Amino acid sequence: FHFSREFKRTTGKTPHQYLMKFRVDRAKTLLAQSEMPLIEVGLRSGFSHQSHFTRLFRRLTGTTPQAYRVLFQT
């Protein structure tokens, strides 16, 4: 409990929120820089299944992984 409280005081986020944001940021990078399937992006980013990946990605970014890839692919 002490770790969680201090972590939130320092970063402004709970450890779980921080980890989910980190995973979504990793997924954004993979989506923009590769053509790998969405399921593979989700797994490599640390999500256990694609529906969890898609749901969380949409909640944090406001768009789906596929739409993000189309908009931001280089």
QUISULBEL-V592608 format. One record per residue. N is the residue number from 1. RES is the residue in one small letter. SS is DSSP state (alpha for helix, beta for strand, coil for the rest). D_CENTER is the distance of its C-alpha to the mean C-alpha in Angstrom with 2 decimals. Layout:
n = (N | N)
res = (RES | RES)
ss = (SS | SS)
d_center = (D_CENTER | D_CENTER)
This chain:
n = (1 | 2 | 3 | 4 | 5 | 6 | 7 | 8 | 9 | 10 | 11 | 12 | 13 | 14 | 15 | 16 | 17 | 18 | 19 | 20 | 21 | 22 | 23 | 24 | 25 | 26 | 27 | 28 | 29 | 30 | 31 | 32 | 33 | 34 | 35 | 36 | 37 | 38 | 39 | 40 | 41 | 42 | 43 | 44 | 45 | 46 | 47 | 48 | 49 | 50 | 51 | 52 | 53 | 54 | 55 | 56 | 57 | 58 | 59 | 60 | 61 | 62 | 63 | 64 | 65 | 66 | 67 | 68 | 69 | 70 | 71 | 72 | 73 | 74)
res = (f | h | f | s | r | e | f | k | r | t | t | g | k | t | p | h | q | y | l | m | k | f | r | v | d | r | a | k | t | l | l | a | q | s | e | m | p | l | i | e | v | g | l | r | s | g | f | s | h | q | s | h | f | t | r | l | f | r | r | l | t | g | t | t | p | q | a | y | r | v | l | f | q | t)
ss = (coil | alpha | alpha | alpha | alpha | alpha | alpha | alpha | alpha | alpha | alpha | coil | coil | coil | alpha | alpha | alpha | alpha | alpha | alpha | alpha | alpha | alpha | alpha | alpha | alpha | alpha | alpha | alpha | alpha | alpha | alpha | alpha | coil | coil | coil | coil | alpha | alpha | alpha | alpha | alpha | alpha | alpha | coil | coil | coil | coil | coil | alpha | alpha | alpha | alpha | alpha | alpha | alpha | alpha | alpha | alpha | alpha | alpha | coil | coil | coil | alpha | alpha | alpha | alpha | alpha | alpha | alpha | alpha | coil | coil)
d_center = (24.75 | 25.91 | 22.84 | 20.51 | 22.89 | 23.22 | 19.52 | 19.02 | 22.19 | 21.09 | 17.50 | 17.73 | 14.88 | 15.22 | 14.02 | 11.76 | 10.25 | 9.99 | 8.36 | 5.57 | 5.28 | 5.95 | 3.66 | 1.28 | 5.05 | 6.16 | 5.38 | 7.10 | 9.71 | 10.40 | 10.77 | 13.05 | 15.02 | 15.69 | 17.13 | 15.77 | 15.36 | 12.22 | 12.84 | 13.05 | 9.81 | 8.15 | 10.70 | 10.48 | 6.90 | 8.45 | 8.31 | 11.98 | 12.46 | 11.51 | 12.35 | 9.98 | 7.06 | 8.90 | 9.89 | 6.89 | 5.55 | 9.25 | 9.78 | 7.75 | 8.83 | 11.96 | 11.87 | 11.17 | 9.61 | 13.31 | 14.45 | 12.00 | 13.37 | 16.84 | 16.68 | 15.29 | 16.51 | 19.05)
